[in-house]
Amino acid sequence: MFWESVFIALDGLKTNKLRTALTMLGIIIGVGAVIAMVSVGLGVQQKVQNSIAGLGSNLLIVMPGANSPSGGVRLAAGSNITLTKQDAQAIAREIAGVNYVAPSVSQQFQIIYGNQNWKSTIQGTTQDFLQIRNFTVDTGSFFSTSDENTRARVAVLGQTVATNLFGGASPVGKTVRIGTAPFRVIGVLAGKGQSSMGQDQDDIVLVPLTTAQDRLLGQAYLNNISIQVENDKIMDKVQADITALLRARHRLAANVENDFSVRNLTALMTTMQETTGTITLFLGAVAAISLVVGGIGIMNIMLVSVTERTREIGIRKALGATYRNILLQFIIEAIAIGVTGGLIGITLGIAGARLISLVAGWNTVISGAAILAAFGVSVFIGLFFGIYPARKAALLDPIEALRYE
């Protein structure tokens, strides 16, 4: 009897193809929208995570300038002259749990080669910068300790700078001018692409820290210190130890605010994950509203179907159909609408996510969990909103049903 009820239900849906298709439309749109919106949200979340991870794992960044000095105007981190190379050396020497320390200075300069020029960020740093920021050298080599000690005029170009100045030719061994100073190109970094904020991570030129301080900028202070910690479990302890060390080195009294700030990028990543996760849930919830609307449409059409088929129900009951038979027939019809609409919605949702990625250039991530959840909800909605019409049909009195005009 079960399969007979299934075939009768499917025949009933085929009899009114247009009405069935319109009823499915709400489910199709709802499932497709949920999958597409969740894919966009997960894509944003992945891009943010990759961008922060691209800055380096287990990373602490020390910036000069207090975050909120008491009784004064808030200073922008990096705007004050409080960090020195000796501070970075002290952190590497005295703080346990630190793998690498890379002091840095940076400023934008015009870079010239022949009749080509390009404005980029020149960053003076040390060899540890590669390990901390997950950069690798594509061609050539990185500058050595000897280059740092002798303040050598050597440079390692990012992919964007190399492409704009040299096109497809190899820049290694060529001489460029940074400002007015000549620098010999000794290497080119492997590409890293854009960050989550849209910044080109390959638009950079690296030179030895001492060269940048003495020959380009003429400054003894640092713009930041990047620190890679051994593992994420001791991030908070290392951060506290660095704060205590720098306060002691800068001779700050107990009631005086820090003249530096220590930023924990692992904590930042956790915060960003929570934020993007909330956005993804919000997008999915908004899209899921159309699923409820689709369920109401199913109930409406099923009630119309019961009214139209009252005499049919009466005849079936007169021929021996039980309450269970009638109930099962109409529940199967409702579930069939939910299942079919859900499957079509999955296809459209995946296609929509791909289309958004191609047209808008956004990163999208198709989630298997989101697909299963959306499909499960569509089937549940078909069942939930089909129970009342099915029960109404099953409770019809056969005599009254046969009299119905």
Disulfide bonds with the S-S distance in Angstrom:
none
